[in-house]
Each structure stands twice: as structure tokens, then as C-alpha cells.
Amino acid sequence: MLNLNFIPGAGVRRIMPFFASLILVSTAQVYAADDAVTKAMKLYEKRHYAESAAMLHFDTASIDRLRRGTADLTLGMVYLKNALLHRELFKAAATTSQDYLKKLAAAQGPTKSRFVDFYLGETLMETGNPAAAVSYLEKFTATENLEPRFRSEARVCLGLCYYQNHEAEKAMELWSGIDSSDPEVRAEFAAAYSKAGLMDKNPAALAAESLAASRGKPLSMRMVKNILTVYAKEGQSEKGLDLIRRLDLNAYSYHETLDKSKIINFYDLALLGEMATIYGQASITYLEKAAGDPKMKDAAEFYLGQSYALFGSLEQSVKVIAAFVSSSQMPQQYKDRIRVWQGANLYQKSRVTEAVGVWDELLRKQPEDPDLLAEILFACSRLRAECAQTVKKSTVAVEAGESKKFSILNIAIGRYYLGKMDYTKAASYLEAGRDKGNKNKIEANDPAMLVNLAEVYYRTKKFSEALEIYFEMSKQFPEVRQIQEALQGIYAVEHKSAGDVKIN
């Protein structure tokens, strides 16, 4: 579901304290400090996204009608940030998973994994390389003594690769010979049809049948991943959120025992991507609701323009941003921030000269504003745009400025260099933007930035430093387990032992 060439920027950053205040005081009444909205906002500020959202979903009794708009705005903000984070996690997992699985696939000997070809093939498909995936999936489906369910699931996946390689007839022929009576296989078909855009196959009905047949039994992570794929494609974010809330997010997809000392856990890369999509769709749902409240309209549309651009319709983003710029009562600095996104929308429409013109105009008007510079650089990173002059201005600014005030600009420069694969510069600027006293604490650092820094550490072979970041993040985001295990596996293969890097 994710396009790896479309990596989001940080979106909501130092403006957050302003909007936190807005949310808590803009309603026309005074309410208790332990009100659900107040507590949820505090959890959001700590980056405890799941807890914040749960607070508002399940403590509805303390949210009266007049404050519903405030709650909806908070939920929209929470889901937008969580979506942005999970896009970064998907990108990081795509890199580490491929590297790890390729190393496992290259291994020889009696303890070579049988399932690595299945998961490597699927990972290649999920990252947009179905042609390379075919050979691995074909090899797995030819493996002897496989449980029928696994062979069928791999054949469904193989058929999808054929379909994506413009061999629809070959895909249909393969699919027609697969028994779909097993609920797990039926869910695999549902996801494959969704990804192929074969709505006439009614993937939503297949997903519902799979869930009904599995009622009363624990759902496998593989089935969950497939059902979430359907929900994401169908725009059923509430069903997706409900399913995610019931998951053990650090659970593996398949557990393969090779001998007494060698056990491999395989994970579904797509899970992170579908979570990002579901969260993004939910952000739009709740921000649209909040925009219907006159007191929340301006703040909601500020975020909604961004959320539409990333997870919805570009045309909707263009419309909402234009309305915000022309009629919002917000201070000019927020109009300037959203105009950066206006330029980004033009860039995506291939109106590059106009986009750069918007950004240049903003820089001429506010050349010393570090937050504006950062916003433009985040857009450049997301769109893979060349922004050499902005980088140059930003570098001069951070070298001359006080570090804390310029932390977000350091992060923006670091992410820009990460996109350019200049890992030395990326590490320098990302580390400069990190809170020195709480270097891996999500309460003090944007977790998406920490994921970027962990990727830089991985690329530069600093495995322990990368794992330290994910260990800390796992306290709030257990789904990073799959990245942790891939990193540890790569370290172990390269050093011929597990060394001193452990996952606890």
C-alpha cells in the first residue's frame, strides 16, 4: 500500500505547543484537569499515541457535546503523527528486512531456512519489486513436505507478483487452482485481490468470511496483516483501528526451529505499511469532523491539508490549504508553514517552477526563520527535490544559532542528507537535533527522527546504537520488534555470533 518514493516529512513539530494550548482553552468552558481530552493531549505531547487515542475512544462519558470537536481534533493530530511514524518504520523495516533475509537466503548447510524464500519474496513484492520476488516464491512453492496452507499462501502471493508483472492471465490460471477453503488462504486471496485492484472479486466479503470462520480462535499475524490490507484499501479505518487495538504488536508471523540453537522469527513487513495507511485515513476522518466545529475549524484545516496530501486526495489538500491561507484567523507564521505544503502540492503536480517560486518567496519574506527553513527542507526530503540553496542557508543558520532553538532545523538537514545517502552528514545533524540529556527517549524526541537516526547508525555499521534506539522505542511501539530482530540477525551473520547485542 505504501510508495517508498513518497516519504513524509515531520509535519507537526514545534507548532504543537501552540495547538495544545488552543485545544485546551478554545472551548467555551472550564473543565477538570483529569478530563479525557486533557489527559489525551498530555499523552500526545509525550508521543504515547496509542494511549492517547485509547483515552478518547473509551472515556467518552467525560466528553460532552460541546467538547466533541476538541476531542476529534486531538484524535486527528494523534493519528496523523502515528501515521507519519509508521511510514518511517515501514521504510526502515523494508531496508533491514531485505538485507537480513538475503543473508539468510544465501546461507548453506543442513540448517538452512525453508521459509526464508517465502518471506524474502513477499518482502521484495511489498517494496515494489515483484519481478525479483518471483524466483524466491517459485522456489518456496516447490519445496517438499510443506503444510498445504503455506504452499497455498505462497502461491497466492506468487500470483499477485505475476499480476503486477503484467501477466494477468498467468496469475488467474495459478489462482484458479488454489483451494481457498482454509480461512487463512481466503484472507490471503482477499489481500491479493485488494492489492491488484480486483474489486469484482469482492475482497471485503472474503475478508469477512475469513474472520467469521476464525471466530473464537486466536488470529494469526498473517491473517491480521491480510485483513488490514483490505480495510486500508476499502477505507474502513475504524475496523482497522479496532483490529490493531486487539493485536500483540510484537508477535511474529512464523516461528521456524532449525535446530536446538537456531530459531528464526519471520515478520510481515506489510503490517507496518497497513498500520500507517489506517492511521492516516483515521486522521482524515477525525480532522474532517473537527473542521465542522467553528471553534476547531482553523486548527483542524491546518492539519487536514497535510493529511489529505499524504493519505487522501491531493485535490482535497489543495482546496483546504487555499481556504486556510485565504480565510484562517491563525497567525501569519502558520499560514507560511501551510504555504510550504501548497508549494509541495504544486511540485507533485509537476509544476516545479511554481513550487520553487512559492518556497523562494517565503524565504525572502522570512529568511531567518529556522522553523520555516525546516518545513521547506522536510518537503524537499519527502519529494526527493533538489534544494541546495535552502540547505546552504540552513547550514549557515544552525552553525550560527543556539542549538536548542535550531534543533528542528538540524533534524531537517539530517533527514535531507539521509535521503541523499550522505550518512556522515546525516548523523552529524540528526545527533545535533536530538535531546542530549534524553537521547533515545520518545518523550523528549520525535520518534520518527529516532527512526531516521537508527537507519543512519545501521548504514554506518553502528548496530548497538541503532538497537538502543529501538529498544527504547519498543516500550511504546512494540511493533519495532521486527526491525530489532532483523538488525540483530544482520549483526550476528556479519560477526558470526550474536556478540553482545541482545533483544530483551
C-alpha positions in Angstrom: 0.0 0.0 0.0 2.9 2.4 0.5 5.0 4.1 -2.1 8.6 4.1 -0.9 9.4 7.1 -3.0 6.9 9.2 -1.1 8.3 9.6 2.4 6.6 12.1 4.6 8.1 15.0 6.4 7.7 15.6 10.1 4.5 17.6 9.5 3.6 18.6 13.1 6.6 19.8 15.1 7.2 23.0 17.1 3.7 24.3 16.4 2.4 21.5 18.7 2.7 23.6 21.9 0.6 26.3 20.3 -2.1 23.9 19.3 -2.0 22.1 22.6 -2.9 25.4 24.2 -5.5 26.1 21.6 -7.2 22.8 22.2 -7.4 23.2 25.9 -8.6 26.8 26.1 -10.6 27.5 22.9 -13.7 25.7 24.0 -16.1 28.0 25.9 -16.0 26.3 29.3 -13.6 25.3 32.1 -13.2 21.6 32.8 -11.3 19.4 35.2 -7.6 18.7 34.8 -8.3 15.0 34.6 -10.7 15.4 31.7 -10.2 12.8 29.0 -9.2 15.4 26.4 -6.7 17.0 28.7 -5.1 13.7 29.6 -5.1 12.6 25.9 -3.3 15.8 24.9 -0.7 15.3 27.6 -0.1 11.7 26.3 0.1 13.0 22.7 2.8 15.5 23.8 4.8 12.6 25.3 4.3 10.7 22.0 2.3 8.0 23.6 0.0 7.8 20.6 -1.9 4.6 21.3 -2.6 5.5 24.9 -3.8 9.0 23.8 -6.2 7.6 21.2 -7.5 5.0 23.6 -8.2 7.6 26.2 -10.6 9.4 23.8 -12.1 6.3 22.3 -13.0 4.7 25.6 -13.6 7.5 28.0 -16.4 9.1 26.0 -18.5 9.7 29.2 -16.4 12.6 30.2 -16.5 14.3 26.8 -19.7 16.3 26.5 -21.2 17.5 23.2 -19.6 21.0 23.4 -16.1 19.4 23.6 -16.5 16.8 21.0 -14.8 19.0 18.4 -11.8 19.3 20.7 -11.6 15.5 21.1 -11.9 15.0 17.3 -9.1 17.5 16.7 -6.9 15.7 19.2 -7.6 12.3 17.7 -6.9 13.7 14.2 -3.5 15.0 15.4 -2.7 11.7 17.2 -3.4 9.6 14.2 -1.6 11.9 11.8 1.6 11.7 13.9 1.2 7.9 14.3 0.8 7.5 10.6 3.9 9.5 9.9 5.9 7.4 12.3 4.7 4.1 10.8 5.6 5.3 7.4 9.2 5.8 8.6 9.1 2.4 10.4 7.9 0.7 7.2 10.8 2.3 5.3 13.3 1.2 7.9 11.9 -2.3 8.1 11.9 -2.6 4.3 15.7 -1.9 4.3 16.7 -4.1 7.2 14.3 -7.0 6.4 15.6 -7.3 2.8 19.2 -7.2 4.0 18.6 -9.8 6.7 16.5 -12.2 4.6 19.0 -12.0 1.7 21.8 -13.1 4.1 19.6 -16.0 5.4 18.8 -17.0 1.8 22.5 -17.1 0.9 23.3 -19.5 3.8 24.1 -23.1 3.0 24.0 -26.3 5.0 21.5 -28.6 6.7 20.1 -25.8 8.9 19.2 -23.5 6.0 15.8 -22.0 6.5 13.0 -23.3 4.3 10.7 -20.3 4.9 13.2 -17.5 4.1 12.4 -17.8 0.3 8.7 -17.1 1.1 9.3 -14.1 3.3 12.1 -12.7 1.1 9.8 -13.0 -2.0 7.0 -11.3 -0.2 9.2 -8.5 1.1 10.5 -7.8 -2.4 6.9 -7.7 -3.6 5.9 -5.3 -0.8 8.8 -3.0 -1.7 7.8 -2.7 -5.3 10.0 -5.4 -6.9 7.6 -8.2 -7.9 9.9 -9.4 -10.8 12.7 -10.2 -8.3 10.2 -11.8 -5.9 9.0 -14.4 -8.4 12.1 -16.7 -8.3 12.0 -16.9 -4.5 8.3 -17.6 -4.3 8.5 -20.2 -7.1 11.4 -21.9 -5.2 9.4 -22.0 -2.0 6.2 -23.4 -3.6 8.3 -26.3 -5.0 9.6 -27.2 -1.5 8.8 -30.7 -0.4 6.7 -31.7 2.6 5.2 -28.2 3.1 2.0 -27.8 5.0 -0.7 -27.2 2.3 -1.7 -23.9 3.8 1.7 -22.4 3.5 2.1 -23.6 -0.1 -1.3 -22.1 -1.0 -0.5 -18.8 0.7 2.8 -18.6 -1.2 1.1 -19.4 -4.5 -1.5 -16.6 -3.9 1.4 -14.3 -3.3 3.2 -15.6 -6.5 0.0 -15.0 -8.5 0.0 -11.4 -7.3 3.6 -11.0 -8.5 2.6 -12.3 -11.9 -0.3 -9.9 -12.0 1.9 -6.9 -11.0 4.3 -8.0 -13.7 1.5 -7.6 -16.3 1.0 -11.4 -16.6 -2.7 -11.3 -15.6 -3.6 -14.5 -17.5 -0.8 -16.4 -15.8 -2.0 -15.1 -12.4 -5.6 -16.1 -12.9 -4.6 -19.6 -14.0 -2.5 -20.1 -10.9 -5.1 -18.7 -8.6 -7.9 -20.9 -10.1 -6.1 -24.0 -9.0 -5.8 -23.0 -5.3 -8.2 -24.3 -2.7 -9.4 -21.3 -0.7 -11.5 -23.3 1.9 -8.9 -22.5 4.6 -9.7 -19.1 6.3 -6.0 -18.2 6.2 -5.8 -18.8 2.5 -9.1 -17.0 1.9 -7.7 -13.9 3.7 -4.6 -14.2 1.5 -6.8 -14.0 -1.6 -8.7 -11.1 -0.1 -5.4 -9.1 0.3 -4.1 -10.1 -3.1 -7.3 -9.0 -4.9 -7.3 -5.7 -3.0 -3.7 -5.0 -4.0 -4.4 -6.0 -7.6 -7.5 -3.7 -7.6 -9.8 -6.6 -8.5 -12.8 -5.3 -6.7 -15.1 -7.6 -8.7 -13.6 -10.4 -6.7 -15.2 -8.8 -3.6 -12.1 -8.9 -1.3 -14.1 -7.3 1.5 -16.5 -10.2 1.6 -13.7 -12.7 1.5 -12.1 -10.9 4.5 -15.3 -11.0 6.4 -15.8 -14.7 5.7 -12.2 -15.4 6.9 -12.9 -13.6 10.2 -16.2 -15.3 10.7 -14.6 -18.7 10.1 -11.9 -17.9 12.6 -14.3 -16.6 15.3 -13.3 -17.9 18.8 -9.8 -18.7 17.7 -6.6 -16.5 18.0 -5.9 -14.7 14.7 -2.5 -15.3 13.2 -0.5 -12.2 12.5 -0.5 -13.2 8.8 -4.3 -13.2 8.7 -4.4 -9.8 10.6 -2.0 -8.3 8.0 -4.2 -9.5 5.2 -7.4 -8.2 6.7 -5.8 -4.9 7.4 -4.8 -4.7 3.7 -8.4 -5.0 2.8 -9.6 -2.5 5.4 -6.9 0.0 4.2 -7.9 -0.4 0.5 -11.6 -0.1 1.3 -11.1 2.9 3.6 -12.5 1.1 6.6 -10.3 2.8 9.1 -12.5 2.2 12.2 -12.5 -1.5 11.6 -8.7 -1.4 11.1 -8.2 0.6 14.3 -10.3 -1.9 16.2 -8.2 -4.8 14.9 -4.9 -3.1 15.6 -6.0 -2.3 19.2 -6.5 -6.1 19.8 -3.1 -7.1 18.5 0.0 -8.2 20.2 2.1 -6.0 18.0 5.5 -7.6 18.7 4.2 -11.1 17.7 5.9 -12.9 14.8 4.3 -14.2 11.7 6.1 -17.6 11.6 8.5 -19.3 14.0 10.9 -21.7 12.4 13.1 -24.0 14.5 16.2 -25.2 12.6 18.0 -26.9 15.4 18.3 -26.5 19.2 20.4 -23.4 18.9 18.9 -21.8 15.8 15.5 -20.3 15.7 14.2 -17.7 13.3 11.2 -15.5 13.7 9.7 -14.1 10.5 7.5 -11.0 10.4 5.1 -9.4 8.0 6.6 -6.2 6.6 3.2 -5.1 5.2 1.8 -4.8 8.7 3.7 -1.6 9.3 2.6 -0.2 6.0 -1.1 -1.0 6.5 -1.0 0.5 10.0 0.4 3.7 8.5 -2.4 3.8 6.0 -5.1 3.0 8.6 -3.8 5.7 10.9 -3.6 8.2 8.0 -7.2 7.5 7.0 -8.3 7.9 10.6 -6.6 11.2 10.9 -8.6 12.5 7.9 -11.9 11.2 9.4 -11.4 12.9 12.7 -9.9 16.1 11.3 -12.9 16.4 9.0 -15.2 16.1 12.0 -13.3 18.7 13.9 -13.4 21.1 11.0 -17.2 21.0 11.3 -16.8 22.8 14.7 -16.4 26.5 14.1 -14.1 26.8 17.1 -11.8 24.0 15.8 -12.1 24.7 12.1 -8.8 26.7 11.6 -6.7 24.3 13.6 -8.3 21.2 12.0 -7.8 22.5 8.5 -4.1 23.3 9.2 -3.6 19.6 9.8 -6.2 18.4 7.3 -4.4 20.0 4.4 -1.3 17.9 5.3 -3.2 14.7 6.0 -5.0 14.9 2.6 -1.7 15.4 0.8 -0.2 12.3 2.5 -3.1 9.9 2.9 -6.0 11.2 0.8 -6.6 13.3 -2.2 -4.1 15.9 -3.5 -7.0 17.9 -4.9 -8.7 18.0 -1.4 -5.4 19.1 0.1 -5.1 21.9 -2.5 -8.6 23.1 -1.7 -8.3 23.0 2.1 -4.9 24.7 2.1 -6.2 27.5 -0.2 -9.1 28.1 2.1 -6.9 28.2 5.2 -4.5 30.7 3.6 -7.3 33.0 2.5 -9.7 32.9 5.4 -8.0 31.5 8.5 -7.7 33.7 11.6 -4.4 32.0 12.6 -1.2 34.0 12.9 0.8 34.5 9.7 3.5 32.1 10.8 1.1 29.2 10.5 -0.1 30.4 7.1 3.5 30.5 6.0 4.0 26.9 7.2 1.0 25.6 5.3 2.1 27.5 2.2 5.1 25.3 2.1 2.7 22.4 1.7 1.0 24.4 -1.0 4.3 24.5 -2.9 4.7 20.8 -2.3 1.3 20.1 -3.9 2.4 22.1 -6.9 5.6 20.1 -7.1 3.6 16.8 -7.1 1.6 18.1 -10.0 4.9 18.6 -11.9 4.6 22.4 -11.6 8.2 22.5 -10.3 9.0 26.1 -11.2 5.8 27.4 -9.4 6.6 25.2 -6.4 10.1 26.5 -6.0 8.7 30.0 -6.5 6.4 29.6 -3.5 9.3 28.4 -1.3 11.6 31.2 -2.5 9.0 33.8 -1.8 8.6 32.5 1.7 12.3 32.5 2.3 12.7 36.1 1.0 10.0 37.2 3.5 11.3 35.2 6.5 15.0 34.4 5.7 15.9 33.9 9.4 13.0 31.7 10.5 14.5 28.2 11.4 11.1 26.6 11.5 10.2 27.8 8.0 13.6 26.6 6.7 12.9 23.2 8.3 9.4 23.0 6.9 10.8 23.6 3.4 13.6 21.0 3.9 11.2 18.4 5.1 9.1 19.0 1.9 12.3 18.7 -0.2 13.2 15.4 1.5 9.7 14.0 1.1 9.5 14.8 -2.6 13.2 14.0 -3.4 13.6 17.6 -4.6 16.9 19.3 -5.0 17.0 22.2 -2.6 20.7 23.1 -2.4 20.2 26.8 -1.7 17.9 26.0 1.2 20.3 23.5 2.6 23.1 26.1 2.4 21.1 28.7 4.2 20.0 26.2 6.8 23.6 25.1 7.4 24.7 28.6 8.0 21.8 29.2 10.3 22.5 26.2 12.6 26.2 26.9 12.8 25.5 30.4 14.0 22.5 29.7 16.2 21.8 28.3 19.6 21.4 24.6 19.5 18.0 24.1 21.2 16.3 26.7 19.2 17.6 25.2 16.0 17.1 21.5 16.9 14.3 21.1 14.4 16.3 22.6 11.6 19.2 20.3 12.4 16.8 17.4 12.1 15.5 18.7 8.8 19.1 19.0 7.4 19.9 15.5 8.7 16.9 14.0 7.0 17.7 15.7 3.8 21.2 14.2 3.8 19.8 10.8 4.7 17.8 11.0 1.5 21.0 11.8 -0.3 22.7 8.7 1.3 25.3 11.0 2.9 25.2 9.2 6.2 28.1 11.0 7.8 26.4 14.4 7.4 23.0 12.9 8.3 24.3 11.5 11.5 26.0 14.8 12.5 22.9 16.9 12.0 20.4 14.4 13.4 22.5 13.9 16.6 22.7 17.7 16.9 18.9 17.9 16.8 18.5 15.1 19.4 17.9 16.0 23.1 21.3 15.4 24.7 20.1 14.5 28.1 17.4 12.1 26.9 18.9 10.9 23.7 16.6 8.0 22.9 13.5 8.9 25.0 10.5 9.5 22.8 9.1 11.9 25.5 12.0 14.2 24.5 12.4 13.4 20.9 10.2 12.9 17.8 10.2 9.1 17.4 10.3 9.5 13.6 13.6 11.3 13.9 14.9 8.5 16.1 14.0 6.0 13.4 15.9 8.1 10.9 18.9 8.2 13.2 18.7 4.4 13.7 18.8 4.0 10.0 21.9 6.1 9.8 23.6 4.0 12.5 22.6 0.8 10.7 24.1 2.1 7.4 27.3 3.0 9.2 27.5 -0.4 11.0 26.8 1.1 14.4 24.5 -1.8 15.3 24.5 -1.3 19.1 23.5 2.4 18.8 20.6 1.5 16.4 19.4 -1.3 18.6 19.5 1.0 21.7 17.1 3.4 19.9 14.7 0.6 19.0 14.9 -1.0 22.5 13.8 2.3 24.0 11.0 2.8 21.4 9.7 -0.7 21.9 8.4 0.4 25.3 5.6 2.3 23.5 5.8 0.8 20.0 6.2 -3.0 20.3 5.9 -3.3 16.5 9.5 -2.3 16.1 10.4 -5.8 17.2 10.7 -6.9 13.6 13.3 -4.2 12.9 15.2 -5.1 16.1 15.4 -8.8 15.2 16.5 -8.0 11.6 19.2 -5.8 12.9 20.4 -8.3 15.4 20.3 -11.0 12.8 22.5 -9.0 10.4 24.9 -8.3 13.2 25.1 -12.0 14.1 25.7 -13.0 10.5 28.4 -10.4 9.9 30.2 -11.2 13.1 29.5 -15.0 13.1 27.9 -14.7 16.6 25.3 -12.9 18.5 28.0 -10.8 20.1 26.9 -8.5 22.9 23.8 -7.2 21.1 20.7 -8.7 22.7 17.0 -8.1 22.5 15.3 -8.2 25.8 
